[in-house]
Amino acid sequence: MKSLIYAAITSALLLTSQTVTAQSKLLDIQHRWAEVNYTLTDDAQEQAFESLAKETQAWVDAEPNNAEAHIWLGIIKSTEAGAVGGLGALGLAKEAKASLEKALVIDPNALSGSAYASLGTLYYKVPGWPFGFGDDDEAEKLLKKALEINPQGIDSNYFYADYLYEQGKYKQALDFAKQALLAEARPERPLADAKRRDEVQALIKKANRKLSK
């Protein structure tokens, strides 16, 4: 009996330790991504994204069934694509797409539906055929799914607002951008929150300018 109790306790402690380690890894990746994305520029930013992508790939390799790891690899690859630009960006965007699609297979609700939001953003940012896989209809479907899962989130509302703005739907874009500003703060991600709010405010100003014409 004692051996069974000991085995159960040991198993529980091991699972707890693994969960804590995964959460610690997630927070580290999130913090470093924000620093790279918002505080670095040019070659320094590209190199930092590449390094962070390699480290996150190692996390994916170590935990292939961890949807959060796949999501963050996709986010890093997609933002790296934006930093790189040119022909190299499309290859990175395709890699990001594959990572996010894998995350959806594992757990579509992971990180409050972040895979849907990030994948939807890729679909409207990337050029369409014959150059890329961009598809505005697919983008809208994915972004709406992200909102279903996380209707009050800053990212889900901002990305959909940005999509609507790009479609010329300025009033709707303004409504969702304002909703994004009402999102609760994420105390574990202060830099990302602050910069995202700056982006939301900039989008609101752009939408208001369009509506005032």
Secondary structure, DSSP 8 states (H G I E B T S, - for coil): -HHHHHHHHHHHHHHHHHHHHHHHHHHHHHHHHHHHHHH--HHHHHHHHHHHHHHHHHHHHH-TT-HHHHHHHHHHHHHHHHHH-HHHHHHHHHHHHHHHHHHHHH-TTGGGGHHHHHHHHHHHHS--TTTS---HHHHHHHHHHHHHH-TT-HHHHHHHHHHHHHTT-HHHHHHHHHHHHTS---TT-HHHHHHHHHHHHHHHHHHHHHHT-
